[in-house]
């Protein structure tokens, strides 16, 4: 759930910065940017290795 919210924020920022899209309205483009942003956040989170366990 946190990845989805962070992804929506990231996607909105990217869409606004790159394409000049208005992010205050709901549309298919903003939904797609939120989905892509969430996918990017999940990709980055999974790419970071887990810390070693304590022994």
N, C-alpha and C positions, 0 to 999 in steps of 0.2 A: 504494500500500500504506500509506503514511503517512497519507493522507487517510482511509482506512478505519479505521485505529486511532484517529486523532484523532476521527473521527466517532462511533465506538463509545463513546469516553469522553464526548464531548459529549452524545450521545443518552442514555447512562446517567445522566449528571448531570441532564439535563432531565427524564427520566422519573422520577427519584427526587425531584427538587425539586417538580415540578408535580403528580405523581400519587401520590407516596408509594410507588412500586413498589420491590419488593425486587430489587436488581440482581445478587445473588449466585447466582441460579438462572437456567437457560436456559428461555426460553419464547418463544412467538410474539410477545408484546408486547415483550420485550427485543430480539429480533431486528429487529422493525420500528423501534424507537427507534434502534438502531445504524444501520440503513439510512438513516433520515431524518437522523440526525446526520451521516453521511458525505456525504449529498447537500447538506446545509447547508455543510459544510466545502468541498466542491468548488465550490459556488456562490460562496462568499466568495473562494476562491483565484482563480477565473476573473474575478471582478469587479475585482480589483486589477490595474491596468495594469502592463505590463512596463516596466522602466526603459529609457531610450533607449540604443541601442548607442554604443559609443565610436567616434569617427571619426578 
